Amino acid sequence: MKYSELLRLLKQDGWFVVRQTGGHLIMSTGNQSRNIEYSIPWR
């Protein structure tokens, strides 16, 4: 799976980019009750 496709699917599912650190993007659900952050490699 291409990175852009993964990012598109995550955004479709309600995830958004919180911040970019070095070679990773930090994604979050934005859900207050269970706020999950997920780091994915960024090229």
N, CA, C and O atoms as a GROMACS GRO file, in nm:
protein
  172
    1MET      N    1   0.084  -0.118   0.000
    1MET     CA    2   0.000   0.000   0.000
    1MET      C    3   0.088   0.125   0.000
    1MET      O    4   0.185   0.134   0.075
    2LYS      N    5   0.053   0.217  -0.084
    2LYS     CA    6   0.129   0.342  -0.089
    2LYS      C    7   0.096   0.428   0.032
    2LYS      O    8  -0.014   0.421   0.087
    3TYR      N    9   0.193   0.509   0.071
    3TYR     CA   10   0.175   0.596   0.187
    3TYR      C   11   0.055   0.688   0.170
    3TYR      O   12  -0.025   0.704   0.262
    4SER      N   13   0.042   0.750   0.053
    4SER     CA   14  -0.067   0.845   0.029
    4SER      C   15  -0.204   0.777   0.040
    4SER      O   16  -0.301   0.837   0.085
    5GLU      N   17  -0.210   0.650  -0.001
    5GLU     CA   18  -0.335   0.574   0.008
    5GLU      C   19  -0.370   0.547   0.154
    5GLU      O   20  -0.486   0.558   0.194
    6LEU      N   21  -0.269   0.512   0.234
    6LEU     CA   22  -0.289   0.488   0.377
    6LEU      C   23  -0.338   0.614   0.446
    6LEU      O   24  -0.432   0.610   0.526
    7LEU      N   25  -0.275   0.727   0.414
    7LEU     CA   26  -0.313   0.855   0.473
    7LEU      C   27  -0.457   0.891   0.436
    7LEU      O   28  -0.533   0.940   0.520
    8ARG      N   29  -0.492   0.867   0.311
    8ARG     CA   30  -0.628   0.898   0.264
    8ARG      C   31  -0.732   0.813   0.339
    8ARG      O   32  -0.836   0.864   0.379
    9LEU      N   33  -0.702   0.684   0.357
    9LEU     CA   34  -0.793   0.595   0.428
    9LEU      C   35  -0.809   0.635   0.573
    9LEU      O   36  -0.920   0.632   0.627
   10LEU      N   37  -0.698   0.672   0.637
   10LEU     CA   38  -0.704   0.715   0.777
   10LEU      C   39  -0.788   0.842   0.791
   10LEU      O   40  -0.869   0.853   0.882
   11LYS      N   41  -0.768   0.937   0.699
   11LYS     CA   42  -0.844   1.062   0.704
   11LYS      C   43  -0.993   1.036   0.681
   11LYS      O   44  -1.078   1.099   0.743
   12GLN      N   45  -1.023   0.943   0.592
   12GLN     CA   46  -1.161   0.905   0.563
   12GLN      C   47  -1.228   0.850   0.688
   12GLN      O   48  -1.348   0.868   0.709
   13ASP      N   49  -1.149   0.783   0.770
   13ASP     CA   50  -1.200   0.718   0.891
   13ASP      C   51  -1.203   0.813   1.011
   13ASP      O   52  -1.236   0.771   1.122
   14GLY      N   53  -1.170   0.940   0.989
   14GLY     CA   54  -1.180   1.039   1.095
   14GLY      C   55  -1.048   1.074   1.163
   14GLY      O   56  -1.046   1.151   1.259
   15TRP      N   57  -0.938   1.016   1.114
   15TRP     CA   58  -0.807   1.049   1.171
   15TRP      C   59  -0.758   1.179   1.111
   15TRP      O   60  -0.797   1.216   1.000
   16PHE      N   61  -0.671   1.249   1.182
   16PHE     CA   62  -0.610   1.370   1.127
   16PHE      C   63  -0.467   1.382   1.178
   16PHE      O   64  -0.430   1.321   1.278
   17VAL      N   65  -0.388   1.460   1.106
   17VAL     CA   66  -0.247   1.477   1.142
   17VAL      C   67  -0.236   1.578   1.256
   17VAL      O   68  -0.282   1.692   1.244
   18VAL      N   69  -0.175   1.536   1.366
   18VAL     CA   70  -0.156   1.624   1.481
   18VAL      C   71  -0.029   1.706   1.463
   18VAL      O   72  -0.030   1.828   1.476
   19ARG      N   73   0.080   1.636   1.434
   19ARG     CA   74   0.207   1.705   1.414
   19ARG      C   75   0.301   1.615   1.334
   19ARG      O   76   0.276   1.496   1.318
   20GLN      N   77   0.408   1.675   1.285
   20GLN     CA   78   0.508   1.601   1.210
   20GLN      C   79   0.638   1.610   1.288
   20GLN      O   80   0.687   1.718   1.319
   21THR      N   81   0.695   1.492   1.319
   21THR     CA   82   0.822   1.490   1.391
   21THR      C   83   0.923   1.411   1.311
   21THR      O   84   0.907   1.291   1.290
   22GLY      N   85   1.026   1.478   1.266
   22GLY     CA   86   1.130   1.410   1.190
   22GLY      C   87   1.072   1.335   1.072
   22GLY      O   88   1.014   1.396   0.981
   23GLY      N   89   1.087   1.203   1.072
   23GLY     CA   90   1.039   1.122   0.962
   23GLY      C   91   0.905   1.057   0.988
   23GLY      O   92   0.868   0.962   0.920
   24HIS      N   93   0.830   1.108   1.086
   24HIS     CA   94   0.701   1.049   1.118
   24HIS      C   95   0.590   1.153   1.126
   24HIS      O   96   0.612   1.268   1.164
   25LEU      N   97   0.471   1.109   1.091
   25LEU     CA   98   0.352   1.191   1.110
   25LEU      C   99   0.278   1.133   1.230
   25LEU      O  100   0.261   1.012   1.239
   26ILE      N  101   0.235   1.219   1.321
   26ILE     CA  102   0.158   1.172   1.436
   26ILE      C  103   0.010   1.193   1.402
   26ILE      O  104  -0.035   1.305   1.383
   27MET      N  105  -0.064   1.082   1.394
   27MET     CA  106  -0.206   1.086   1.362
   27MET      C  107  -0.287   1.070   1.490
   27MET      O  108  -0.241   1.006   1.584
   28SER      N  109  -0.405   1.128   1.493
   28SER     CA  110  -0.492   1.116   1.610
   28SER      C  111  -0.637   1.098   1.566
   28SER      O  112  -0.676   1.142   1.459
   29THR      N  113  -0.716   1.031   1.652
   29THR     CA  114  -0.858   1.012   1.624
   29THR      C  115  -0.937   1.136   1.664
   29THR      O  116  -1.045   1.161   1.610
   30GLY      N  117  -0.882   1.214   1.759
   30GLY     CA  118  -0.952   1.332   1.806
   30GLY      C  119  -1.068   1.298   1.897
   30GLY      O  120  -1.144   1.386   1.938
   31ASN      N  121  -1.082   1.170   1.930
   31ASN     CA  122  -1.189   1.125   2.018
   31ASN      C  123  -1.146   1.149   2.163
   31ASN      O  124  -1.048   1.091   2.209
   32GLN      N  125  -1.219   1.233   2.234
   32GLN     CA  126  -1.181   1.271   2.370
   32GLN      C  127  -1.181   1.152   2.466
   32GLN      O  128  -1.094   1.143   2.552
   33SER      N  129  -1.278   1.062   2.452
   33SER     CA  130  -1.288   0.950   2.546
   33SER      C  131  -1.174   0.850   2.530
   33SER      O  132  -1.128   0.790   2.627
   34ARG      N  133  -1.129   0.832   2.408
   34ARG     CA  134  -1.015   0.742   2.386
   34ARG      C  135  -0.928   0.798   2.273
   34ARG      O  136  -0.930   0.750   2.160
   35ASN      N  137  -0.853   0.900   2.308
   35ASN     CA  138  -0.768   0.966   2.210
   35ASN      C  139  -0.647   0.880   2.178
   35ASN      O  140  -0.559   0.861   2.263
   36ILE      N  141  -0.643   0.827   2.058
   36ILE     CA  142  -0.535   0.738   2.016
   36ILE      C  143  -0.442   0.814   1.922
   36ILE      O  144  -0.486   0.875   1.825
   37GLU      N  145  -0.314   0.808   1.951
   37GLU     CA  146  -0.216   0.866   1.860
   37GLU      C  147  -0.138   0.754   1.793
   37GLU      O  148  -0.105   0.654   1.857
   38TYR      N  149  -0.110   0.770   1.667
   38TYR     CA  150  -0.045   0.667   1.588
   38TYR      C  151   0.062   0.733   1.502
   38TYR      O  152   0.036   0.832   1.434
   39SER      N  153   0.181   0.679   1.507
   39SER     CA  154   0.292   0.736   1.433
   39SER      C  155   0.318   0.655   1.306
   39SER      O  156   0.337   0.533   1.313
   40ILE      N  157   0.319   0.721   1.191
   40ILE     CA  158   0.348   0.652   1.065
   40ILE      C  159   0.468   0.716   0.996
   40ILE      O  160   0.487   0.837   1.004
   41PRO      N  161   0.549   0.634   0.930
   41PRO     CA  162   0.667   0.686   0.860
   41PRO      C  163   0.626   0.785   0.751
   41PRO      O  164   0.527   0.763   0.681
   42TRP      N  165   0.701   0.891   0.737
   42TRP     CA  166   0.675   0.993   0.636
   42TRP      C  167   0.794   1.002   0.544
   42TRP      O  168   0.908   1.016   0.588
   43ARG      N  169   0.766   0.995   0.414
   43ARG     CA  170   0.875   1.006   0.317
   43ARG      C  171   0.863   1.133   0.239
   43ARG      O  172   0.946   1.160   0.152
   0.00000   0.00000   0.00000
